[in-house]
Amino acid sequence: MPDVRNCKRCGKLYNYIGGPMLCPICLDKDEEDFKRIKDYLYENPGASMAEISSVLEISTEKITRFLREGRLEIINNENNLILECESCGRPIKTGRYCDDCAREMREDLKKTARNIKASFNTDTSKESEGVGMRYLYRNKKELE
């Protein structure tokens, strides 16, 4: 059964298949805006968010979303008040986390995965040790 939802931006019904909760039309508009930003930055390297927003008439919220998605990067991180690590609050150039917090989360996930795997392997080996099985039959006719 299809998963029908309302687009968060325009409100239209659409068949949701994963990703952002936007209809295909709004997703296409976002991609067009991203391409316009990319082309503008190619012609105007180092342009500020305010300049891009003003010239291209694209909201700073959408530009910030592209930064958080890792599709754009801030080139001067010294006075960056735009993007902060969601974990520690340090200024970052792109994405959601600084390198240190991202590395720490990766290590925590790896450790958790190892623990889960170890407990799964331990549990299944305990279940199979010393447990015998036999074929069940109800009467002699089943034996023949």
OpenMM code with the backbone's topology and positions (N, CA, C; nanometers):
from openmm import Vec3, app, unit

residues = "MET PRO ASP VAL ARG ASN CYS LYS ARG CYS GLY LYS LEU TYR ASN TYR ILE GLY GLY PRO MET LEU CYS PRO ILE CYS LEU ASP LYS ASP GLU GLU ASP PHE LYS ARG ILE LYS ASP TYR LEU TYR GLU ASN PRO GLY ALA SER MET ALA GLU ILE SER SER VAL LEU GLU ILE SER THR GLU LYS ILE THR ARG PHE LEU ARG GLU GLY ARG LEU GLU ILE ILE ASN ASN GLU ASN ASN LEU ILE LEU GLU CYS GLU SER CYS GLY ARG PRO ILE LYS THR GLY ARG TYR CYS ASP ASP CYS ALA ARG GLU MET ARG GLU ASP LEU LYS LYS THR ALA ARG ASN ILE LYS ALA SER PHE ASN THR ASP THR SER LYS GLU SER GLU GLY VAL GLY MET ARG TYR LEU TYR ARG ASN LYS LYS GLU LEU GLU".split()
positions = [
    Vec3(0.0843, -0.1172, 0.0000),
    Vec3(0.0000, 0.0000, 0.0000),
    Vec3(0.0896, 0.1245, 0.0000),
    Vec3(0.0639, 0.2210, -0.0874),
    Vec3(0.1494, 0.3394, -0.0952),
    Vec3(0.1387, 0.4262, 0.0302),
    Vec3(0.2469, 0.4939, 0.0595),
    Vec3(0.2528, 0.5847, 0.1734),
    Vec3(0.2253, 0.7257, 0.1209),
    Vec3(0.1035, 0.7731, 0.1362),
    Vec3(0.0630, 0.9038, 0.0848),
    Vec3(0.0743, 1.0060, 0.1972),
    Vec3(0.1420, 1.1165, 0.1686),
    Vec3(0.1612, 1.2218, 0.2690),
    Vec3(0.1385, 1.3585, 0.2061),
    Vec3(0.1306, 1.4584, 0.2935),
    Vec3(0.1226, 1.5968, 0.2472),
    Vec3(0.2629, 1.6547, 0.2445),
    Vec3(0.2944, 1.7265, 0.1393),
    Vec3(0.4235, 1.7952, 0.1274),
    Vec3(0.4339, 1.8991, 0.2381),
    Vec3(0.5470, 1.9031, 0.3055),
    Vec3(0.5682, 1.9987, 0.4146),
    Vec3(0.5694, 2.1429, 0.3644),
    Vec3(0.6027, 2.1620, 0.2391),
    Vec3(0.6133, 2.2974, 0.1863),
    Vec3(0.4838, 2.3455, 0.1215),
    Vec3(0.4308, 2.2697, 0.0258),
    Vec3(0.3152, 2.3183, -0.0510),
    Vec3(0.1837, 2.2557, -0.0071),
    Vec3(0.1883, 2.1473, 0.0704),
    Vec3(0.0676, 2.0852, 0.1211),
    Vec3(0.0029, 1.9831, 0.0289),
    Vec3(0.0540, 1.9674, -0.0919),
    Vec3(-0.0045, 1.8710, -0.1856),
    Vec3(0.0173, 1.7281, -0.1373),
    Vec3(-0.0763, 1.6397, -0.1754),
    Vec3(-0.0596, 1.4972, -0.1474),
    Vec3(0.0381, 1.4378, -0.2482),
    Vec3(0.1217, 1.3461, -0.2025),
    Vec3(0.2153, 1.2777, -0.2916),
    Vec3(0.2499, 1.1426, -0.2328),
    Vec3(0.3038, 1.0552, -0.3158),
    Vec3(0.3444, 0.9213, -0.2739),
    Vec3(0.4845, 0.9310, -0.2139),
    Vec3(0.4950, 0.9164, -0.0827),
    Vec3(0.6231, 0.9292, -0.0122),
    Vec3(0.7057, 0.8028, -0.0302),
    Vec3(0.8301, 0.8188, -0.0771),
    Vec3(0.9181, 0.7028, -0.0971),
    Vec3(1.0469, 0.7139, -0.0170),
    Vec3(1.0523, 0.8098, 0.0738),
    Vec3(1.1705, 0.8267, 0.1582),
    Vec3(1.2356, 0.9617, 0.1355),
    Vec3(1.3288, 0.9953, 0.2232),
    Vec3(1.3991, 1.1223, 0.2114),
    Vec3(1.3192, 1.2369, 0.2713),
    Vec3(1.3496, 1.3585, 0.2254),
    Vec3(1.2764, 1.4753, 0.2782),
    Vec3(1.1267, 1.4609, 0.2492),
    Vec3(1.0454, 1.5115, 0.3389),
    Vec3(0.9010, 1.4983, 0.3200),
    Vec3(0.8491, 1.6112, 0.2311),
    Vec3(0.8985, 1.6091, 0.1073),
    Vec3(0.8584, 1.7071, 0.0069),
    Vec3(0.8119, 1.6341, -0.1174),
    Vec3(0.7151, 1.6923, -0.1849),
    Vec3(0.6662, 1.6332, -0.3094),
    Vec3(0.7740, 1.6460, -0.4174),
    Vec3(0.7624, 1.5689, -0.5238),
    Vec3(0.8628, 1.5758, -0.6317),
    Vec3(0.8797, 1.7160, -0.6905),
    Vec3(0.7722, 1.7928, -0.6976),
    Vec3(0.7813, 1.9283, -0.7535),
    Vec3(0.8677, 2.0175, -0.6635),
    Vec3(0.8445, 2.0116, -0.5329),
    Vec3(0.9240, 2.0920, -0.4385),
    Vec3(1.0693, 2.0439, -0.4338),
    Vec3(1.0902, 1.9121, -0.4434),
    Vec3(1.2274, 1.8593, -0.4481),
    Vec3(1.3003, 1.9103, -0.5722),
    Vec3(1.2310, 1.9117, -0.6867),
    Vec3(1.2908, 1.9638, -0.8101),
    Vec3(1.3254, 2.1113, -0.7956),
    Vec3(1.2373, 2.1877, -0.7290),
    Vec3(1.2635, 2.3309, -0.7055),
    Vec3(1.3882, 2.3485, -0.6192),
    Vec3(1.4027, 2.2644, -0.5163),
    Vec3(1.5229, 2.2697, -0.4318),
    Vec3(1.6482, 2.2413, -0.5139),
    Vec3(1.6418, 2.1420, -0.6002),
    Vec3(1.7575, 2.1076, -0.6843),
    Vec3(1.7912, 2.2213, -0.7803),
    Vec3(1.6893, 2.2867, -0.8345),
    Vec3(1.7128, 2.4028, -0.9213),
    Vec3(1.7816, 2.5144, -0.8423),
    Vec3(1.7330, 2.5397, -0.7194),
    Vec3(1.7944, 2.6428, -0.6350),
    Vec3(1.9387, 2.6081, -0.6020),
    Vec3(1.9648, 2.4811, -0.5725),
    Vec3(2.1015, 2.4399, -0.5427),
    Vec3(2.1922, 2.4610, -0.6639),
    Vec3(2.1430, 2.4261, -0.7801),
    Vec3(2.2216, 2.4455, -0.9031),
    Vec3(2.2496, 2.5937, -0.9260),
    Vec3(2.1520, 2.6785, -0.8993),
    Vec3(2.1726, 2.8237, -0.9136),
    Vec3(2.2797, 2.8724, -0.8160),
    Vec3(2.2748, 2.8236, -0.6919),
    Vec3(2.3766, 2.8616, -0.5920),
    Vec3(2.5140, 2.8139, -0.6376),
    Vec3(2.5206, 2.6900, -0.6820),
    Vec3(2.6476, 2.6316, -0.7280),
    Vec3(2.7052, 2.7136, -0.8434),
    Vec3(2.6215, 2.7470, -0.9413),
    Vec3(2.6671, 2.8280, -1.0551),
    Vec3(2.7122, 2.9664, -1.0095),
    Vec3(2.6387, 3.0259, -0.9151),
    Vec3(2.6751, 3.1587, -0.8647),
    Vec3(2.8097, 3.1533, -0.7931),
    Vec3(2.8294, 3.0502, -0.7121),
    Vec3(2.9571, 3.0380, -0.6403),
    Vec3(3.0728, 3.0089, -0.7354),
    Vec3(3.0448, 2.9426, -0.8441),
    Vec3(3.1490, 2.9181, -0.9439),
    Vec3(3.1952, 3.0506, -1.0040),
    Vec3(3.1000, 3.1394, -1.0293),
    Vec3(3.1307, 3.2719, -1.0865),
    Vec3(3.1763, 3.3716, -0.9809),
    Vec3(3.1356, 3.3532, -0.8555),
    Vec3(3.1659, 3.4464, -0.7466),
    Vec3(3.2169, 3.3706, -0.6245),
    Vec3(3.3375, 3.3133, -0.6341),
    Vec3(3.3894, 3.2352, -0.5208),
    Vec3(3.3970, 3.3194, -0.3932),
    Vec3(3.3582, 3.2594, -0.2834),
    Vec3(3.3674, 3.3286, -0.1551),
    Vec3(3.2500, 3.4200, -0.1254),
    Vec3(3.1443, 3.4162, -0.2060),
    Vec3(3.0272, 3.5000, -0.1803),
    Vec3(2.9672, 3.4638, -0.0450),
    Vec3(2.9121, 3.5634, 0.0222),
    Vec3(2.8519, 3.5394, 0.1537),
    Vec3(2.7101, 3.4854, 0.1391),
    Vec3(2.6591, 3.4311, 0.2488),
    Vec3(2.5229, 3.3803, 0.2482),
    Vec3(2.4245, 3.4929, 0.2194),
    Vec3(2.4467, 3.6088, 0.2806),
    Vec3(2.3567, 3.7224, 0.2597),
    Vec3(2.3561, 3.7650, 0.1131),
    Vec3(2.4744, 3.7670, 0.0510),
    Vec3(2.4838, 3.8044, -0.0902),
    Vec3(2.4100, 3.7039, -0.1786),
    Vec3(2.4341, 3.5763, -0.1552),
    Vec3(2.3687, 3.4709, -0.2337),
    Vec3(2.2174, 3.4809, -0.2184),
    Vec3(2.1723, 3.4966, -0.0953),
    Vec3(2.0300, 3.5056, -0.0674),
    Vec3(1.9670, 3.6258, -0.1370),
    Vec3(2.0350, 3.7381, -0.1305),
    Vec3(1.9830, 3.8606, -0.1900),
    Vec3(1.9802, 3.8545, -0.3425),
    Vec3(2.0909, 3.8151, -0.4029),
    Vec3(2.1020, 3.8135, -0.5493),
    Vec3(2.0118, 3.7065, -0.6109),
    Vec3(2.0107, 3.5878, -0.5523),
    Vec3(1.9364, 3.4761, -0.6110),
    Vec3(1.7939, 3.4628, -0.5565),
    Vec3(1.7619, 3.5435, -0.4554),
    Vec3(1.6310, 3.5374, -0.3906),
    Vec3(1.5981, 3.3964, -0.3402),
    Vec3(1.6956, 3.3408, -0.2691),
    Vec3(1.6817, 3.2096, -0.2051),
    Vec3(1.6965, 3.2329, -0.0553),
    Vec3(1.6082, 3.1755, 0.0239),
    Vec3(1.6097, 3.2009, 0.1678),
    Vec3(1.7391, 3.1524, 0.2329),
    Vec3(1.7782, 3.2226, 0.3387),
    Vec3(1.8971, 3.1808, 0.4135),
    Vec3(1.8720, 3.0460, 0.4808),
    Vec3(1.7462, 3.0160, 0.5139),
    Vec3(1.7131, 2.8874, 0.5740),
    Vec3(1.7451, 2.7730, 0.4771),
    Vec3(1.7120, 2.7930, 0.3496),
    Vec3(1.7401, 2.6894, 0.2499),
    Vec3(1.8910, 2.6756, 0.2295),
    Vec3(1.9624, 2.7865, 0.2270),
    Vec3(2.1084, 2.7817, 0.2123),
    Vec3(2.1704, 2.7109, 0.3321),
    Vec3(2.1205, 2.7408, 0.4517),
    Vec3(2.1692, 2.6742, 0.5724),
    Vec3(2.1419, 2.5242, 0.5655),
    Vec3(2.0251, 2.4860, 0.5134),
    Vec3(1.9940, 2.3437, 0.4978),
    Vec3(2.0944, 2.2763, 0.4046),
    Vec3(2.1316, 2.3427, 0.2953),
    Vec3(2.2319, 2.2873, 0.2041),
    Vec3(2.3668, 2.2737, 0.2745),
    Vec3(2.3990, 2.3686, 0.3627),
    Vec3(2.5222, 2.3586, 0.4416),
    Vec3(2.5148, 2.2373, 0.5353),
    Vec3(2.4029, 2.2208, 0.6051),
    Vec3(2.3848, 2.1096, 0.6989),
    Vec3(2.3885, 1.9752, 0.6276),
    Vec3(2.3393, 1.9716, 0.5028),
    Vec3(2.3406, 1.8482, 0.4243),
    Vec3(2.4795, 1.8161, 0.3706),
    Vec3(2.5740, 1.9078, 0.3871),
    Vec3(2.7090, 1.8852, 0.3378),
    Vec3(2.7234, 1.9141, 0.1890),
    Vec3(2.6317, 1.9883, 0.1325),
    Vec3(2.6348, 2.0195, -0.0100),
    Vec3(2.7068, 2.1509, -0.0381),
    Vec3(2.7178, 2.2356, 0.0635),
    Vec3(2.7927, 2.3611, 0.0546),
    Vec3(2.8882, 2.3660, 0.1721),
    Vec3(2.9901, 2.4525, 0.1612),
    Vec3(3.0882, 2.4639, 0.2690),
    Vec3(3.1251, 2.6100, 0.2890),
    Vec3(3.1399, 2.6474, 0.4147),
    Vec3(3.1858, 2.7814, 0.4492),
    Vec3(3.3375, 2.7815, 0.4357),
    Vec3(3.3923, 2.8786, 0.3624),
    Vec3(3.5374, 2.8767, 0.3402),
    Vec3(3.6152, 2.9513, 0.4463),
    Vec3(3.5537, 3.0477, 0.5161),
    Vec3(3.6219, 3.1202, 0.6223),
    Vec3(3.5556, 3.0824, 0.7533),
    Vec3(3.6193, 2.9970, 0.8296),
    Vec3(3.5599, 2.9429, 0.9522),
    Vec3(3.5923, 3.0257, 1.0759),
    Vec3(3.6758, 3.1303, 1.0629),
    Vec3(3.7201, 3.2065, 1.1805),
    Vec3(3.6043, 3.2785, 1.2498),
    Vec3(3.5225, 3.3482, 1.1743),
    Vec3(3.4120, 3.4238, 1.2326),
    Vec3(3.2777, 3.3615, 1.1971),
    Vec3(3.2746, 3.2317, 1.1884),
    Vec3(3.1543, 3.1616, 1.1474),
    Vec3(3.0520, 3.1616, 1.2598),
    Vec3(2.9465, 3.2368, 1.2412),
    Vec3(2.8361, 3.2369, 1.3364),
    Vec3(2.7143, 3.1682, 1.2749),
    Vec3(2.7347, 3.1070, 1.1597),
    Vec3(2.6238, 3.0475, 1.0846),
    Vec3(2.6004, 2.9036, 1.1253),
    Vec3(2.7065, 2.8255, 1.1294),
    Vec3(2.6933, 2.6816, 1.1486),
    Vec3(2.7724, 2.6373, 1.2704),
    Vec3(2.7044, 2.5662, 1.3613),
    Vec3(2.7708, 2.5133, 1.4806),
    Vec3(2.7490, 2.3635, 1.4887),
    Vec3(2.8457, 2.2954, 1.5477),
    Vec3(2.8336, 2.1516, 1.5732),
    Vec3(2.7119, 2.1292, 1.6632),
    Vec3(2.6261, 2.0359, 1.6235),
    Vec3(2.5056, 2.0091, 1.7015),
    Vec3(2.5359, 1.9404, 1.8339),
    Vec3(2.6588, 1.8926, 1.8514),
    Vec3(2.6947, 1.8245, 1.9749),
    Vec3(2.7671, 1.9170, 2.0725),
    Vec3(2.8733, 1.9826, 2.0254),
    Vec3(2.9560, 2.0628, 2.1167),
    Vec3(2.9429, 2.2129, 2.0959),
    Vec3(2.8849, 2.2563, 1.9844),
    Vec3(2.8641, 2.3991, 1.9613),
    Vec3(2.9779, 2.4722, 1.8931),
    Vec3(3.0863, 2.4015, 1.8594),
    Vec3(3.1972, 2.4667, 1.7895),
    Vec3(3.1571, 2.5062, 1.6479),
    Vec3(3.2143, 2.6145, 1.5955),
    Vec3(3.1861, 2.6526, 1.4561),
    Vec3(3.2372, 2.5444, 1.3603),
    Vec3(3.1561, 2.5125, 1.2587),
    Vec3(3.1956, 2.4146, 1.1574),
    Vec3(3.1714, 2.4729, 1.0192),
    Vec3(3.2310, 2.4106, 0.9186),
    Vec3(3.2204, 2.4593, 0.7813),
    Vec3(3.1043, 2.3975, 0.7050),
    Vec3(3.0694, 2.2752, 0.7388),
    Vec3(2.9638, 2.2041, 0.6685),
    Vec3(2.9152, 2.0880, 0.7531),
    Vec3(2.7960, 2.0375, 0.7231),
    Vec3(2.7438, 1.9210, 0.7934),
    Vec3(2.6761, 1.9563, 0.9242),
    Vec3(2.6725, 1.8574, 1.0129),
    Vec3(2.6037, 1.8757, 1.1398),
    Vec3(2.6967, 1.8683, 1.2604),
    Vec3(2.8128, 1.8025, 1.2431),
    Vec3(2.9032, 1.7808, 1.3560),
    Vec3(3.0460, 1.8170, 1.3181),
    Vec3(3.1239, 1.8598, 1.4174),
    Vec3(3.2667, 1.8844, 1.3959),
    Vec3(3.3372, 1.7496, 1.3778),
    Vec3(3.4600, 1.7533, 1.3306),
    Vec3(3.5343, 1.6296, 1.3064),
    Vec3(3.5507, 1.5467, 1.4337),
    Vec3(3.5799, 1.6129, 1.5461),
    Vec3(3.6005, 1.5402, 1.6717),
    Vec3(3.4730, 1.4685, 1.7174),
    Vec3(3.3593, 1.5389, 1.7134),
    Vec3(3.2326, 1.4777, 1.7572),
    Vec3(3.1905, 1.3672, 1.6607),
    Vec3(3.2109, 1.3875, 1.5312),
    Vec3(3.1762, 1.2846, 1.4321),
    Vec3(3.2604, 1.1590, 1.4551),
    Vec3(3.3903, 1.1779, 1.4818),
    Vec3(3.4786, 1.0647, 1.5078),
    Vec3(3.4345, 0.9905, 1.6349),
    Vec3(3.4012, 1.0665, 1.7391),
    Vec3(3.3569, 1.0061, 1.8650),
    Vec3(3.2278, 0.9264, 1.8449),
    Vec3(3.1348, 0.9802, 1.7674),
    Vec3(3.0095, 0.9080, 1.7408),
    Vec3(3.0343, 0.7807, 1.6603),
    Vec3(3.1247, 0.7888, 1.5616),
    Vec3(3.1579, 0.6687, 1.4834),
    Vec3(3.2142, 0.5602, 1.5731),
    Vec3(3.3065, 0.5984, 1.6619),
    Vec3(3.3664, 0.5010, 1.7532),
    Vec3(3.2620, 0.4410, 1.8475),
    Vec3(3.1723, 0.5259, 1.8977),
    Vec3(3.0650, 0.4754, 1.9848),
    Vec3(2.9755, 0.3771, 1.9105),
    Vec3(2.9423, 0.4080, 1.7860),
    Vec3(2.8590, 0.3173, 1.7068),
    Vec3(2.9301, 0.1857, 1.6805),
    Vec3(3.0592, 0.1930, 1.6481),
    Vec3(3.1357, 0.0704, 1.6251),
    Vec3(3.1401, -0.0149, 1.7514),
    Vec3(3.1632, 0.0498, 1.8653),
    Vec3(3.1697, -0.0216, 1.9931),
    Vec3(3.0347, -0.0868, 2.0247),
    Vec3(2.9269, -0.0134, 2.0029),
    Vec3(2.7933, -0.0678, 2.0269),
    Vec3(2.7651, -0.1860, 1.9346),
    Vec3(2.8031, -0.1730, 1.8080),
    Vec3(2.7824, -0.2826, 1.7117),
    Vec3(2.8613, -0.4063, 1.7543),
    Vec3(2.9862, -0.3868, 1.7996),
    Vec3(3.0663, -0.5004, 1.8467),
    Vec3(3.0006, -0.5668, 1.9672),
    Vec3(2.9494, -0.4857, 2.0604),
    Vec3(2.8843, -0.5398, 2.1800),
    Vec3(2.7588, -0.6185, 2.1438),
    Vec3(2.6810, -0.5651, 2.0526),
    Vec3(2.5592, -0.6350, 2.0095),
    Vec3(2.5957, -0.7660, 1.9421),
    Vec3(2.6958, -0.7618, 1.8546),
    Vec3(2.7386, -0.8831, 1.7843),
    Vec3(2.7904, -0.9865, 1.8844),
    Vec3(2.8693, -0.9409, 1.9804),
    Vec3(2.9238, -1.0328, 2.0804),
    Vec3(2.8123, -1.0941, 2.1642),
    Vec3(2.7145, -1.0140, 2.2040),
    Vec3(2.6059, -1.0684, 2.2855),
    Vec3(2.5199, -1.1636, 2.2032),
    Vec3(2.5012, -1.1351, 2.0756),
    Vec3(2.4251, -1.2249, 1.9884),
    Vec3(2.4982, -1.3579, 1.9739),
    Vec3(2.6280, -1.3512, 1.9467),
    Vec3(2.7071, -1.4740, 1.9330),
    Vec3(2.7098, -1.5531, 2.0622),
    Vec3(2.7193, -1.4868, 2.1757),
    Vec3(2.7210, -1.5527, 2.3055),
    Vec3(2.5868, -1.6184, 2.3331),
    Vec3(2.4778, -1.5480, 2.3067),
    Vec3(2.3443, -1.6014, 2.3327),
    Vec3(2.3156, -1.7240, 2.2478),
    Vec3(2.3505, -1.7203, 2.1199),
    Vec3(2.3198, -1.8342, 2.0337),
    Vec3(2.4067, -1.9535, 2.0673),
    Vec3(2.5311, -1.9308, 2.1086),
    Vec3(2.6167, -2.0444, 2.1432),
    Vec3(2.5680, -2.1100, 2.2720),
    Vec3(2.5169, -2.0336, 2.3668),
    Vec3(2.4654, -2.0896, 2.4912),
    Vec3(2.3404, -2.1723, 2.4642),
    Vec3(2.2572, -2.1252, 2.3727),
    Vec3(2.1339, -2.1971, 2.3423),
    Vec3(2.1621, -2.3327, 2.2798),
    Vec3(2.2665, -2.3400, 2.1982),
    Vec3(2.2905, -2.4644, 2.1255),
    Vec3(2.3757, -2.5634, 2.2043),
    Vec3(2.4449, -2.5214, 2.3096),
    Vec3(2.5276, -2.6123, 2.3883),
    Vec3(2.4412, -2.7045, 2.4730),
    Vec3(2.4693, -2.8331, 2.4653),
    Vec3(2.4029, -2.9291, 2.5513),
    Vec3(2.2557, -2.9503, 2.5238),
    Vec3(2.2075, -2.9020, 2.4138),
    Vec3(2.0666, -2.9198, 2.3824),
    Vec3(2.0561, -3.0248, 2.2739),
    Vec3(1.9900, -3.1345, 2.3053),
    Vec3(1.9710, -3.2405, 2.2066),
    Vec3(1.8340, -3.2284, 2.1418),
    Vec3(1.8221, -3.2897, 2.0254),
    Vec3(1.6945, -3.2873, 1.9548),
    Vec3(1.6587, -3.4273, 1.9099),
    Vec3(1.5321, -3.4462, 1.8809),
    Vec3(1.4867, -3.5725, 1.8252),
    Vec3(1.3691, -3.5444, 1.7334),
    Vec3(1.3407, -3.6411, 1.6504),
    Vec3(1.2279, -3.6317, 1.5594),
    Vec3(1.1033, -3.6743, 1.6334),
    Vec3(0.9979, -3.5947, 1.6250),
    Vec3(0.8730, -3.6286, 1.6929),
    Vec3(0.7790, -3.6991, 1.5966),
    Vec3(0.7210, -3.8073, 1.6444),
    Vec3(0.6190, -3.8763, 1.5646),
    Vec3(0.5066, -3.9160, 1.6575),
    Vec3(0.3903, -3.9282, 1.6015),
    Vec3(0.2743, -3.9554, 1.6845),
    Vec3(0.2399, -4.1042, 1.6917),
    Vec3(0.2630, -4.1744, 1.5844),
    Vec3(0.2314, -4.3171, 1.5888),
    Vec3(0.3279, -4.3928, 1.4972),
    Vec3(0.3173, -4.5248, 1.5004),
    Vec3(0.4118, -4.6076, 1.4242),
    Vec3(0.3958, -4.5918, 1.2745),
    Vec3(0.2785, -4.5589, 1.2247),
    Vec3(0.2582, -4.5432, 1.0807),
    Vec3(0.3456, -4.4349, 1.0227),
    Vec3(0.3728, -4.3334, 1.1014),
    Vec3(0.4595, -4.2243, 1.0548),
    Vec3(0.6043, -4.2703, 1.0407),
    Vec3(0.6417, -4.3762, 1.1110),
    Vec3(0.7774, -4.4276, 1.1009),
    Vec3(0.8021, -4.4988, 0.9688),
    Vec3(0.6989, -4.5551, 0.9093),
    Vec3(0.7132, -4.6349, 0.7871),
    Vec3(0.7287, -4.5515, 0.6646),
] * unit.nanometer
topology = app.Topology()
chain = topology.addChain("A")
for resn in residues:
    res = topology.addResidue(resn, chain)
    for name in ("N", "CA", "C"):
        topology.addAtom(name, app.Element.getBySymbol(name[0]), res)
